[in-house]
Amino acid sequence: MTRFATPRRSLAAVLCLCALLPLALAACEIIEVIQPSEADQGEVIEVTITVEKFYEDTKPHVGVVSVLVPEDWSFVSGEYGGDAGPGAMLEDEGWADSTEIILPAPDGMKWIGTISDEAYTAEASAFYDVTLQLQVGQTTGTFDLGYFTTLADFETSFITFGPPDSNSADTLMNQRITVNPVVANEEDTQPGAFALGQSYPNPFAASTTIRYALGRAAAVRLTVFDAAGREVAVVEEGSRSAGDHTVTFEASGLPSGTYLYRLEADGETVQTQRMTLVR
């Protein structure tokens, strides 16, 4: 696990004239980010962002944290604590889009936006810890993650970066992580071995990708079941050659919830995995 303390950045890039901003800005600064330096394909990792708010805030505001990640990563869950008390961080596509306007993501990357489930007030020098669970995608390599924080009270055109006494938002960029390929264990490499991978993204909103491996040619059946054990879909069926296979599961018409997907090869159950559909 790696800790990144924020240096004082010189992002004097101001998106509007400071004269148009309120005189008392609810300045936020990222004090520290804790994230792993390495992760495996499909792994769920945890990152913690510590934010300090410098000014007393008697009007309740919703907090915003966005994370710059590779395009095939996804949000799993989030929570916050500290002086605001406990609560949940919810994924918010609107703030993902707004952060993209303010800080365009490089090719192959995207912003995941989150907001606190409740608004809160704050005394001067209040501290908050935001912990996010993120699912790593299948793309391997080394990536620079980034973090952004502000209050939902600010329009994107009024967001400024600068010293604590004049900013309305803050960033901590270029936090490096390496995604390693999943290496098959000795059992998986034996002739005739079969394996069913974790779907990605997971949770998912409309469709998700499922990978499976066959150690030899076999008649396969890949099915999906709801929490009550009822079969709701057949994703793949028929004879398949040895090797790695990828299929897409379209969940149109299914309600939100937890589902199981099962791989059978030559009539025998190979493995069952769990996935979550969130509308």
C-alpha positions as CSV (number, residue, x, y, z in Angstrom):
1,M,0.0,0.0,0.0
2,T,1.4,3.4,-0.9
3,R,0.7,6.7,0.8
4,F,0.9,9.9,-1.3
5,A,1.1,13.2,0.6
6,T,0.1,16.2,-1.5
7,P,2.7,18.8,-2.3
8,R,1.3,22.3,-2.8
9,R,0.4,22.4,-6.4
10,S,0.8,25.3,-8.8
11,L,-2.4,24.7,-10.7
12,A,-3.0,28.4,-11.1
13,A,-5.2,27.4,-14.0
14,V,-8.4,29.3,-13.1
15,L,-11.5,28.6,-15.1
16,C,-13.1,31.9,-14.4
17,L,-12.2,35.3,-13.0
18,C,-11.6,35.1,-9.2
19,A,-13.6,38.3,-8.9
20,L,-16.7,36.4,-9.8
21,L,-16.2,33.9,-7.0
22,P,-17.7,34.2,-3.5
23,L,-15.4,36.0,-1.1
24,A,-15.4,33.1,1.4
25,L,-14.5,29.9,-0.5
26,A,-15.1,26.6,1.2
27,A,-11.6,25.5,0.3
28,C,-10.7,21.8,0.2
29,E,-7.3,20.3,0.0
30,I,-6.3,16.6,-0.5
31,I,-3.9,15.9,2.4
32,E,-3.1,12.2,1.6
33,V,-4.1,9.4,-0.7
34,I,-3.5,5.7,0.3
35,Q,-3.7,3.3,-2.7
36,P,-1.9,0.1,-3.6
37,S,1.1,0.3,-5.9
38,E,0.1,-3.0,-7.6
39,A,-3.1,-4.9,-8.4
40,D,-4.2,-7.9,-10.4
41,Q,-6.6,-8.1,-13.3
42,G,-10.2,-8.1,-12.0
43,E,-9.2,-7.4,-8.4
44,V,-11.2,-5.0,-6.2
45,I,-8.9,-2.5,-4.6
46,E,-9.4,0.1,-1.9
47,V,-8.2,3.7,-1.9
48,T,-8.6,6.3,0.9
49,I,-8.5,10.0,0.3
50,T,-8.1,12.4,3.2
51,V,-9.4,15.9,2.6
52,E,-9.1,19.0,4.8
53,K,-11.6,21.8,4.7
54,F,-10.2,25.1,5.8
55,Y,-13.2,27.3,6.4
56,E,-16.2,27.0,8.7
57,D,-19.3,26.0,6.7
58,T,-22.7,26.6,8.4
59,K,-24.6,25.7,5.2
60,P,-24.8,22.0,4.5
61,H,-22.9,20.9,1.4
62,V,-22.5,17.6,-0.5
63,G,-18.9,16.5,-0.9
64,V,-17.5,15.4,-4.2
65,V,-14.5,13.1,-4.9
66,S,-13.6,11.9,-8.5
67,V,-11.0,9.4,-9.4
68,L,-9.1,9.1,-12.7
69,V,-8.8,5.4,-13.7
70,P,-8.3,3.3,-16.8
71,E,-11.5,3.0,-18.9
72,D,-12.3,-0.6,-18.0
73,W,-12.3,0.0,-14.2
74,S,-15.6,0.4,-12.3
75,F,-17.0,1.7,-9.0
76,V,-18.0,-0.9,-6.5
77,S,-18.8,1.1,-3.3
78,G,-17.7,4.0,-1.1
79,E,-18.0,5.5,2.3
80,Y,-16.8,8.6,4.2
81,G,-16.0,9.3,7.8
82,G,-14.2,11.9,10.0
83,D,-15.7,15.2,11.1
84,A,-18.7,14.7,8.8
85,G,-19.7,11.5,10.6
86,P,-20.3,8.2,8.7
87,G,-22.0,8.0,5.4
88,A,-22.0,6.5,1.9
89,M,-20.3,7.8,-1.2
90,L,-22.5,7.2,-4.3
91,E,-21.4,7.0,-7.9
92,D,-22.5,10.1,-9.8
93,E,-22.1,10.3,-13.6
94,G,-22.9,14.0,-13.6
95,W,-19.7,14.7,-11.6
96,A,-17.8,12.3,-13.7
97,D,-18.8,14.4,-16.7
98,S,-18.1,17.7,-14.8
99,T,-14.6,16.6,-13.8
100,E,-13.9,15.6,-17.4
101,I,-14.8,19.2,-18.4
102,I,-12.5,20.7,-15.8
103,L,-9.7,18.1,-16.2
104,P,-9.9,16.1,-19.5
105,A,-8.9,12.5,-19.0
106,P,-6.0,11.2,-21.1
107,D,-6.6,8.6,-23.8
108,G,-7.6,5.3,-22.3
109,M,-8.6,6.8,-19.0
110,K,-11.9,8.1,-17.5
111,W,-13.2,9.9,-14.4
112,I,-15.4,8.1,-11.8
113,G,-17.4,10.7,-9.9
114,T,-18.8,10.1,-6.4
115,I,-20.8,12.3,-4.0
116,S,-21.7,12.0,-0.3
117,D,-25.2,10.7,0.4
118,E,-25.9,13.6,2.7
119,A,-24.9,17.2,3.0
120,Y,-23.0,18.3,6.0
121,T,-21.7,21.4,7.8
122,A,-18.1,21.8,9.0
123,E,-16.0,23.8,11.4
124,A,-12.7,25.3,10.2
125,S,-9.9,22.7,9.7
126,A,-12.3,19.7,9.4
127,F,-11.0,16.4,8.1
128,Y,-12.8,13.8,6.1
129,D,-11.7,10.3,5.0
130,V,-13.3,8.9,1.8
131,T,-12.8,5.2,1.1
132,L,-13.6,3.9,-2.3
133,Q,-13.7,0.3,-3.6
134,L,-12.8,0.1,-7.2
135,Q,-12.7,-3.0,-9.5
136,V,-9.6,-3.2,-11.7
137,G,-10.2,-4.0,-15.3
138,Q,-8.4,-6.5,-17.6
139,T,-6.0,-4.0,-19.2
140,T,-2.5,-4.6,-17.8
141,G,0.3,-2.1,-17.5
142,T,1.3,1.0,-15.4
143,F,-1.2,3.8,-15.0
144,D,-1.3,7.2,-13.3
145,L,-4.4,7.5,-11.2
146,G,-5.7,11.0,-10.2
147,Y,-7.9,12.4,-7.5
148,F,-10.2,15.5,-7.5
149,T,-12.3,17.0,-4.7
150,T,-14.8,19.9,-4.3
151,L,-18.2,20.7,-3.0
152,A,-21.3,20.1,-5.2
153,D,-22.3,23.7,-4.4
154,F,-19.8,24.9,-7.0
155,E,-20.6,25.0,-10.7
156,T,-17.8,23.8,-12.9
157,S,-17.3,27.3,-14.3
158,F,-16.6,28.6,-10.8
159,I,-14.0,26.0,-9.8
160,T,-10.5,27.2,-9.1
161,F,-7.2,25.6,-8.1
162,G,-4.7,27.4,-6.0
163,P,-3.5,28.0,-2.4
164,P,-5.8,26.8,0.4
165,D,-7.1,30.4,1.0
166,S,-8.3,30.8,-2.6
167,N,-9.2,27.4,-4.0
168,S,-12.6,25.8,-4.4
169,A,-11.2,22.4,-5.4
170,D,-8.0,20.4,-5.2
171,T,-6.3,17.5,-7.1
172,L,-3.6,15.0,-6.6
173,M,-2.5,13.5,-9.9
174,N,0.1,10.9,-11.2
175,Q,-0.4,8.3,-8.5
176,R,1.1,5.3,-10.1
177,I,-0.3,1.7,-10.0
178,T,0.7,-1.4,-12.0
179,V,-1.9,-3.9,-13.1
180,N,-0.5,-7.3,-13.4
181,P,-1.9,-10.2,-15.4
182,V,-3.4,-13.0,-13.5
183,V,-1.0,-16.0,-13.8
184,A,-2.6,-19.4,-13.9
185,N,-1.6,-21.7,-11.0
186,E,-0.2,-25.2,-11.5
187,E,-3.6,-26.8,-11.3
188,D,-4.9,-24.5,-14.0
189,T,-2.1,-25.5,-16.3
190,Q,-2.8,-29.2,-16.1
191,P,-4.3,-30.8,-19.3
192,G,-8.1,-30.7,-19.2
193,A,-8.2,-27.8,-16.6
194,F,-11.2,-25.4,-16.8
195,A,-11.6,-22.0,-15.2
196,L,-14.4,-19.4,-14.9
197,G,-13.3,-15.8,-14.4
198,Q,-14.9,-12.9,-12.5
199,S,-17.2,-10.8,-14.7
200,Y,-16.1,-7.2,-15.5
201,P,-17.3,-4.7,-14.8
202,N,-18.9,-5.8,-11.6
203,P,-21.2,-4.3,-10.4
204,F,-22.6,-3.5,-13.9
205,A,-25.6,-1.5,-15.2
206,A,-26.5,-3.1,-18.6
207,S,-23.9,-5.6,-19.8
208,T,-20.8,-7.4,-18.4
209,T,-18.0,-9.5,-19.9
210,I,-17.4,-13.1,-18.8
211,R,-14.2,-15.0,-19.5
212,Y,-13.6,-18.7,-19.2
213,A,-10.8,-21.1,-20.1
214,L,-10.9,-24.6,-21.4
215,G,-8.0,-27.0,-21.1
216,R,-9.4,-29.1,-23.9
217,A,-12.3,-28.9,-26.3
218,A,-15.6,-29.5,-24.6
219,A,-19.4,-29.0,-24.8
220,V,-20.0,-25.9,-22.6
221,R,-23.0,-24.3,-21.0
222,L,-22.8,-20.9,-19.3
223,T,-25.9,-19.9,-17.5
224,V,-27.1,-17.2,-15.2
225,F,-29.3,-17.7,-12.1
226,D,-31.1,-15.2,-9.8
227,A,-30.8,-15.2,-6.0
228,A,-33.7,-17.7,-5.8
229,G,-31.8,-20.2,-8.0
230,R,-34.0,-19.7,-11.1
231,E,-32.2,-19.9,-14.4
232,V,-32.7,-16.5,-16.1
233,A,-30.4,-16.7,-19.1
234,V,-28.2,-19.0,-21.2
235,V,-25.1,-17.0,-22.2
236,E,-23.1,-19.6,-24.1
237,E,-23.9,-23.1,-25.2
238,G,-22.3,-25.6,-27.6
239,S,-19.0,-27.1,-28.5
240,R,-16.0,-24.9,-27.9
241,S,-12.3,-25.4,-28.6
242,A,-9.5,-25.4,-26.0
243,G,-8.2,-22.0,-24.9
244,D,-9.6,-18.7,-23.5
245,H,-13.1,-17.5,-24.4
246,T,-14.9,-14.2,-23.8
247,V,-18.7,-13.6,-24.0
248,T,-20.9,-10.6,-23.2
249,F,-23.9,-11.0,-20.9
250,E,-26.7,-8.5,-21.7
251,A,-29.0,-8.0,-18.7
252,S,-31.9,-6.2,-20.4
253,G,-35.2,-6.9,-18.7
254,L,-33.6,-8.2,-15.5
255,P,-34.1,-6.3,-12.2
256,S,-31.2,-5.0,-10.0
257,G,-29.8,-7.6,-7.7
258,T,-27.2,-10.3,-7.2
259,Y,-26.9,-13.1,-9.8
260,L,-24.9,-16.3,-10.1
261,Y,-23.3,-17.5,-13.3
262,R,-22.2,-21.1,-13.8
263,L,-19.9,-22.8,-16.3
264,E,-20.5,-26.5,-17.2
265,A,-18.2,-28.5,-19.3
266,D,-19.3,-31.9,-20.8
267,G,-22.2,-31.9,-18.3
268,E,-20.2,-31.3,-15.2
269,T,-20.2,-28.0,-13.2
270,V,-16.8,-26.3,-13.4
271,Q,-17.3,-23.2,-11.3
272,T,-19.9,-20.7,-10.1
273,Q,-19.3,-16.9,-9.7
274,R,-21.3,-14.0,-8.4
275,M,-22.1,-10.7,-10.1
276,T,-24.3,-7.7,-9.2
277,L,-26.7,-5.8,-11.5
278,V,-27.3,-2.2,-10.5
279,R,-29.8,-0.1,-12.5
